[in-house]
Amino acid sequence: MNKSPYELRYELLAFARDSLTSEYYAKIEELKSLTDGSKIISTMMPKYPSKDDIFKLAEEYKNFIERK
């Protein structure tokens, strides 16, 4: 089954969002292990992915796919 351009763009955005949020939570788990489970200082917290971060990564994925 062929997907419409809208479906493909949605999938790229979802993949970018999932990639960035997985990376975010992995960084939090790494911080927890480094601090021996004690409270993480707010200045150490990674930045949650913004809409712009997701759009930028999706655009990078799109450009990679379209490369010949």
Distance bins in CASP14 RR format, pairs under 12 A and 6 or more apart:
PFRMAT RR
TARGET T0000
AUTHOR 0000-0000-0000
RMODE 2
METHOD distances of the structure
MODEL  1
1 7 0 0 0 0 1 0 0 0 0 0 0
2 8 0 0 0 0 1 0 0 0 0 0 0
3 9 0 0 0 0 1 0 0 0 0 0 0
3 10 0 0 0 0 1 0 0 0 0 0 0
3 11 1 0 0 1 0 0 0 0 0 0 0
3 12 0 0 0 0 0 1 0 0 0 0 0
4 10 0 0 0 0 1 0 0 0 0 0 0
4 11 0 0 0 0 0 1 0 0 0 0 0
5 11 0 0 0 0 0 1 0 0 0 0 0
5 12 0 0 0 0 0 1 0 0 0 0 0
5 62 0 0 0 0 0 1 0 0 0 0 0
6 12 0 0 0 0 0 1 0 0 0 0 0
6 13 0 0 0 0 0 1 0 0 0 0 0
7 13 0 0 0 0 0 1 0 0 0 0 0
7 14 0 0 0 0 0 1 0 0 0 0 0
8 14 0 0 0 0 0 1 0 0 0 0 0
8 15 0 0 0 0 0 1 0 0 0 0 0
8 58 0 0 0 0 0 1 0 0 0 0 0
8 61 0 0 0 0 0 1 0 0 0 0 0
8 62 0 0 0 0 1 0 0 0 0 0 0
8 65 0 0 0 0 1 0 0 0 0 0 0
8 66 0 0 0 0 0 1 0 0 0 0 0
9 15 0 0 0 0 0 1 0 0 0 0 0
9 16 0 0 0 0 0 1 0 0 0 0 0
9 55 0 0 0 0 0 1 0 0 0 0 0
9 58 1 0 0 1 0 0 0 0 0 0 0
9 59 0 0 0 0 0 1 0 0 0 0 0
9 61 0 0 0 0 0 1 0 0 0 0 0
9 62 1 0 0 1 0 0 0 0 0 0 0
9 65 0 0 0 0 0 1 0 0 0 0 0
10 16 0 0 0 0 0 1 0 0 0 0 0
10 17 0 0 0 0 0 1 0 0 0 0 0
10 54 0 0 0 0 0 1 0 0 0 0 0
10 58 0 0 0 0 1 0 0 0 0 0 0
11 17 0 0 0 0 0 1 0 0 0 0 0
11 18 0 0 0 0 0 1 0 0 0 0 0
11 58 0 0 0 0 1 0 0 0 0 0 0
11 61 0 0 0 0 1 0 0 0 0 0 0
11 62 0 0 0 0 0 1 0 0 0 0 0
11 65 0 0 0 0 0 1 0 0 0 0 0
12 18 0 0 0 0 0 1 0 0 0 0 0
12 19 0 0 0 0 0 1 0 0 0 0 0
12 54 0 0 0 0 1 0 0 0 0 0 0
12 55 0 0 0 0 1 0 0 0 0 0 0
12 56 0 0 0 0 0 1 0 0 0 0 0
12 57 0 0 0 0 1 0 0 0 0 0 0
12 58 1 0 1 0 0 0 0 0 0 0 0
12 59 0 0 0 0 1 0 0 0 0 0 0
12 60 0 0 0 0 1 0 0 0 0 0 0
12 61 1 0 1 0 0 0 0 0 0 0 0
12 62 1 0 1 0 0 0 0 0 0 0 0
12 63 0 0 0 0 0 1 0 0 0 0 0
12 64 0 0 0 0 0 1 0 0 0 0 0
12 65 0 0 0 0 1 0 0 0 0 0 0
12 66 0 0 0 0 0 1 0 0 0 0 0
13 19 0 0 0 0 0 1 0 0 0 0 0
13 20 0 0 0 0 0 1 0 0 0 0 0
13 49 0 0 0 0 0 1 0 0 0 0 0
13 51 0 0 0 0 1 0 0 0 0 0 0
13 53 0 0 0 0 0 1 0 0 0 0 0
13 54 1 0 0 1 0 0 0 0 0 0 0
13 55 1 0 0 1 0 0 0 0 0 0 0
13 56 0 0 0 0 0 1 0 0 0 0 0
13 57 0 0 0 0 1 0 0 0 0 0 0
13 58 1 0 1 0 0 0 0 0 0 0 0
13 59 0 0 0 0 1 0 0 0 0 0 0
13 61 0 0 0 0 1 0 0 0 0 0 0
13 62 0 0 0 0 1 0 0 0 0 0 0
14 20 0 0 0 0 0 1 0 0 0 0 0
14 21 0 0 0 0 0 1 0 0 0 0 0
14 54 0 0 0 0 1 0 0 0 0 0 0
14 57 0 0 0 0 0 1 0 0 0 0 0
14 58 0 0 0 0 1 0 0 0 0 0 0
14 61 0 0 0 0 0 1 0 0 0 0 0
15 21 0 0 0 0 0 1 0 0 0 0 0
15 22 0 0 0 0 0 1 0 0 0 0 0
15 54 0 0 0 0 1 0 0 0 0 0 0
15 57 0 0 0 0 1 0 0 0 0 0 0
15 58 1 0 0 1 0 0 0 0 0 0 0
15 60 0 0 0 0 0 1 0 0 0 0 0
15 61 1 0 0 1 0 0 0 0 0 0 0
15 62 0 0 0 0 0 1 0 0 0 0 0
15 64 0 0 0 0 0 1 0 0 0 0 0
15 65 0 0 0 0 0 1 0 0 0 0 0
16 22 0 0 0 0 0 1 0 0 0 0 0
16 23 0 0 0 0 0 1 0 0 0 0 0
16 49 0 0 0 0 1 0 0 0 0 0 0
16 50 0 0 0 0 0 1 0 0 0 0 0
16 51 0 0 0 0 0 1 0 0 0 0 0
16 52 0 0 0 0 0 1 0 0 0 0 0
16 53 0 0 0 0 1 0 0 0 0 0 0
16 54 1 0 1 0 0 0 0 0 0 0 0
16 55 1 0 0 1 0 0 0 0 0 0 0
16 56 0 0 0 0 1 0 0 0 0 0 0
16 57 1 1 0 0 0 0 0 0 0 0 0
16 58 1 0 1 0 0 0 0 0 0 0 0
16 59 0 0 0 0 1 0 0 0 0 0 0
16 60 0 0 0 0 1 0 0 0 0 0 0
16 61 1 0 0 1 0 0 0 0 0 0 0
16 62 0 0 0 0 1 0 0 0 0 0 0
16 64 0 0 0 0 0 1 0 0 0 0 0
17 23 0 0 0 0 0 1 0 0 0 0 0
17 24 0 0 0 0 0 1 0 0 0 0 0
17 48 0 0 0 0 0 1 0 0 0 0 0
17 49 1 0 0 1 0 0 0 0 0 0 0
17 50 0 0 0 0 0 1 0 0 0 0 0
17 51 0 0 0 0 1 0 0 0 0 0 0
17 53 0 0 0 0 1 0 0 0 0 0 0
17 54 1 0 1 0 0 0 0 0 0 0 0
17 55 0 0 0 0 1 0 0 0 0 0 0
17 56 0 0 0 0 0 1 0 0 0 0 0
17 57 0 0 0 0 1 0 0 0 0 0 0
17 58 0 0 0 0 1 0 0 0 0 0 0
17 61 0 0 0 0 0 1 0 0 0 0 0
18 24 0 0 0 0 0 1 0 0 0 0 0
18 25 0 0 0 0 0 1 0 0 0 0 0
18 49 0 0 0 0 0 1 0 0 0 0 0
18 54 0 0 0 0 1 0 0 0 0 0 0
18 57 0 0 0 0 0 1 0 0 0 0 0
18 58 0 0 0 0 0 1 0 0 0 0 0
18 61 0 0 0 0 0 1 0 0 0 0 0
19 25 0 0 0 0 0 1 0 0 0 0 0
19 26 0 0 0 0 0 1 0 0 0 0 0
19 49 0 0 0 0 1 0 0 0 0 0 0
19 53 0 0 0 0 0 1 0 0 0 0 0
19 54 0 0 0 0 1 0 0 0 0 0 0
19 56 0 0 0 0 0 1 0 0 0 0 0
19 57 1 0 0 1 0 0 0 0 0 0 0
19 58 0 0 0 0 1 0 0 0 0 0 0
19 60 0 0 0 0 0 1 0 0 0 0 0
19 61 0 0 0 0 1 0 0 0 0 0 0
20 26 0 0 0 0 0 1 0 0 0 0 0
20 27 0 0 0 0 0 1 0 0 0 0 0
20 46 0 0 0 0 0 1 0 0 0 0 0
20 47 0 0 0 0 0 1 0 0 0 0 0
20 48 0 0 0 0 1 0 0 0 0 0 0
20 49 1 1 0 0 0 0 0 0 0 0 0
20 50 0 0 0 0 1 0 0 0 0 0 0
20 51 0 0 0 0 0 1 0 0 0 0 0
20 52 0 0 0 0 0 1 0 0 0 0 0
20 53 1 0 1 0 0 0 0 0 0 0 0
20 54 1 0 0 1 0 0 0 0 0 0 0
20 55 0 0 0 0 0 1 0 0 0 0 0
20 56 0 0 0 0 1 0 0 0 0 0 0
20 57 1 0 0 1 0 0 0 0 0 0 0
20 58 0 0 0 0 1 0 0 0 0 0 0
20 60 0 0 0 0 0 1 0 0 0 0 0
20 61 0 0 0 0 0 1 0 0 0 0 0
21 27 0 0 0 0 0 1 0 0 0 0 0
21 28 0 0 0 0 0 1 0 0 0 0 0
21 46 0 0 0 0 0 1 0 0 0 0 0
21 47 0 0 0 0 0 1 0 0 0 0 0
21 48 1 0 0 1 0 0 0 0 0 0 0
21 49 1 0 0 1 0 0 0 0 0 0 0
21 50 0 0 0 0 0 1 0 0 0 0 0
21 53 0 0 0 0 0 1 0 0 0 0 0
21 54 0 0 0 0 1 0 0 0 0 0 0
21 57 0 0 0 0 0 1 0 0 0 0 0
22 28 0 0 0 0 0 1 0 0 0 0 0
22 29 0 0 0 0 0 1 0 0 0 0 0
22 49 0 0 0 0 1 0 0 0 0 0 0
22 57 0 0 0 0 0 1 0 0 0 0 0
23 29 0 0 0 0 0 1 0 0 0 0 0
23 30 0 0 0 0 0 1 0 0 0 0 0
23 46 0 0 0 0 1 0 0 0 0 0 0
23 47 0 0 0 0 0 1 0 0 0 0 0
23 48 0 0 0 0 0 1 0 0 0 0 0
23 49 1 0 0 1 0 0 0 0 0 0 0
23 53 0 0 0 0 0 1 0 0 0 0 0
23 54 0 0 0 0 0 1 0 0 0 0 0
23 57 0 0 0 0 0 1 0 0 0 0 0
24 30 0 0 0 0 0 1 0 0 0 0 0
24 31 0 0 0 0 0 1 0 0 0 0 0
24 45 0 0 0 0 1 0 0 0 0 0 0
24 46 1 0 1 0 0 0 0 0 0 0 0
24 47 0 0 0 0 1 0 0 0 0 0 0
24 48 1 0 1 0 0 0 0 0 0 0 0
24 49 1 0 0 1 0 0 0 0 0 0 0
24 50 0 0 0 0 0 1 0 0 0 0 0
24 53 0 0 0 0 1 0 0 0 0 0 0
24 54 0 0 0 0 0 1 0 0 0 0 0
25 31 0 0 0 0 0 1 0 0 0 0 0
25 32 0 0 0 0 0 1 0 0 0 0 0
25 45 0 0 0 0 0 1 0 0 0 0 0
25 46 0 0 0 0 1 0 0 0 0 0 0
25 48 0 0 0 0 1 0 0 0 0 0 0
25 49 0 0 0 0 0 1 0 0 0 0 0
26 32 0 0 0 0 0 1 0 0 0 0 0
26 33 0 0 0 0 0 1 0 0 0 0 0
26 46 0 0 0 0 1 0 0 0 0 0 0
27 33 0 0 0 0 0 1 0 0 0 0 0
27 34 0 0 0 0 0 1 0 0 0 0 0
27 40 0 0 0 0 0 1 0 0 0 0 0
27 44 0 0 0 0 1 0 0 0 0 0 0
27 45 0 0 0 0 1 0 0 0 0 0 0
27 46 1 0 1 0 0 0 0 0 0 0 0
27 47 0 0 0 0 1 0 0 0 0 0 0
27 48 0 0 0 0 0 1 0 0 0 0 0
27 49 0 0 0 0 0 1 0 0 0 0 0
28 34 0 0 0 0 0 1 0 0 0 0 0
28 35 0 0 0 0 0 1 0 0 0 0 0
28 37 0 0 0 0 0 1 0 0 0 0 0
28 40 1 0 0 1 0 0 0 0 0 0 0
28 44 0 0 0 0 1 0 0 0 0 0 0
28 45 1 0 0 1 0 0 0 0 0 0 0
28 46 1 0 0 1 0 0 0 0 0 0 0
28 47 0 0 0 0 0 1 0 0 0 0 0
28 48 0 0 0 0 1 0 0 0 0 0 0
29 35 0 0 0 0 0 1 0 0 0 0 0
29 37 0 0 0 0 0 1 0 0 0 0 0
29 40 0 0 0 0 0 1 0 0 0 0 0
29 46 0 0 0 0 0 1 0 0 0 0 0
30 37 0 0 0 0 0 1 0 0 0 0 0
30 40 0 0 0 0 0 1 0 0 0 0 0
30 44 0 0 0 0 0 1 0 0 0 0 0
30 45 0 0 0 0 0 1 0 0 0 0 0
30 46 0 0 0 0 1 0 0 0 0 0 0
31 37 0 0 0 0 1 0 0 0 0 0 0
31 38 0 0 0 0 0 1 0 0 0 0 0
31 39 0 0 0 0 0 1 0 0 0 0 0
31 40 1 0 1 0 0 0 0 0 0 0 0
31 41 0 0 0 0 1 0 0 0 0 0 0
31 42 0 0 0 0 0 1 0 0 0 0 0
31 43 0 0 0 0 0 1 0 0 0 0 0
31 44 1 0 1 0 0 0 0 0 0 0 0
31 45 1 0 0 1 0 0 0 0 0 0 0
31 46 1 0 0 1 0 0 0 0 0 0 0
32 38 0 0 0 0 1 0 0 0 0 0 0
32 39 0 0 0 0 1 0 0 0 0 0 0
32 40 1 0 0 1 0 0 0 0 0 0 0
32 41 0 0 0 0 0 1 0 0 0 0 0
32 44 0 0 0 0 0 1 0 0 0 0 0
32 45 0 0 0 0 0 1 0 0 0 0 0
33 40 0 0 0 0 0 1 0 0 0 0 0
34 40 0 0 0 0 1 0 0 0 0 0 0
34 41 0 0 0 0 0 1 0 0 0 0 0
34 44 0 0 0 0 1 0 0 0 0 0 0
35 41 0 0 0 0 1 0 0 0 0 0 0
35 44 1 0 0 1 0 0 0 0 0 0 0
35 45 0 0 0 0 0 1 0 0 0 0 0
38 44 0 0 0 0 0 1 0 0 0 0 0
39 45 0 0 0 0 0 1 0 0 0 0 0
40 46 0 0 0 0 0 1 0 0 0 0 0
46 53 0 0 0 0 0 1 0 0 0 0 0
47 53 0 0 0 0 1 0 0 0 0 0 0
48 54 0 0 0 0 0 1 0 0 0 0 0
49 55 0 0 0 0 0 1 0 0 0 0 0
49 56 0 0 0 0 1 0 0 0 0 0 0
49 57 0 0 0 0 1 0 0 0 0 0 0
49 58 0 0 0 0 0 1 0 0 0 0 0
50 56 0 0 0 0 1 0 0 0 0 0 0
50 57 0 0 0 0 0 1 0 0 0 0 0
51 57 0 0 0 0 0 1 0 0 0 0 0
51 58 0 0 0 0 0 1 0 0 0 0 0
52 58 0 0 0 0 0 1 0 0 0 0 0
52 59 0 0 0 0 0 1 0 0 0 0 0
53 59 0 0 0 0 0 1 0 0 0 0 0
53 60 0 0 0 0 0 1 0 0 0 0 0
54 60 0 0 0 0 0 1 0 0 0 0 0
54 61 0 0 0 0 0 1 0 0 0 0 0
55 61 0 0 0 0 0 1 0 0 0 0 0
55 62 0 0 0 0 0 1 0 0 0 0 0
56 62 0 0 0 0 0 1 0 0 0 0 0
56 63 0 0 0 0 0 1 0 0 0 0 0
57 63 0 0 0 0 0 1 0 0 0 0 0
57 64 0 0 0 0 0 1 0 0 0 0 0
58 64 0 0 0 0 0 1 0 0 0 0 0
58 65 0 0 0 0 0 1 0 0 0 0 0
59 65 0 0 0 0 0 1 0 0 0 0 0
59 66 0 0 0 0 0 1 0 0 0 0 0
60 66 0 0 0 0 0 1 0 0 0 0 0
60 67 0 0 0 0 0 1 0 0 0 0 0
61 67 0 0 0 0 0 1 0 0 0 0 0
END
